[in-house]
Amino acid sequence: MELISKIIEILIEIDNNIHQAILKTHRPWLTKSMTILTHFGSSTVWSIIYLILFIVIKNKVGGLLVILIFAELLGLLIIICLKHLTKRERPSKNLAVRIIDPWNRYSFPSLHSARVFMIATVMGVACPKWWGYMISIAILIGFSRLYLAKHYLSDVLTGALTGICSALISLYFFNFF
């Protein structure tokens, strides 16, 4: 048990050092860019995209849409449970918490990262030629979470892993392979 505590201590120290290093790189133009980019991982944006896909082109991508939504819900369930179990404070304590999702005041793991890596994985399997673009966008959005002091590195990496796993489970569950 002492070994686990020591490992967690070291990871927290690494997270804090990376957080401090990123804070030193802040520039107004980059902050604006990252603020815009980070929204591409939000539940509001993706709920709208899923709805548009369902209404407009459901016949062409209906199966893929079901896989994405299933993976989204699986990832969300895992993320919410982990946030409640760890209750890790965010790097920036000045973040507003909406009434509808008070669990979101916790940092570990990153739901934005989980979502974008889940989407990148599903789309990468469905359209391998898109993989490079999708994973690049996912990495940038994950970095935006660090840059904007919404998450620590371990939050983003765990979120990414959660998203990839929820995507692979969903793809397997719906016999997409």
ABEGO torsion letter per residue (X at the ends): XAAAAAAAAAAAAAAAAAAAAAAAABBAAAAAAAAAAAAAABAAAAAAAAAAAAAAAAAAAAAAAAAAAAAAAAAAAAAAAAAAAAGBBBABAABBBBAABAAAABAOBBAAAAAAAAAAAAAAAABAAAAAAAAAAAAAAAAAAAAAGABBAAAAAAAAAAAAAAAAAAAAAAGAX
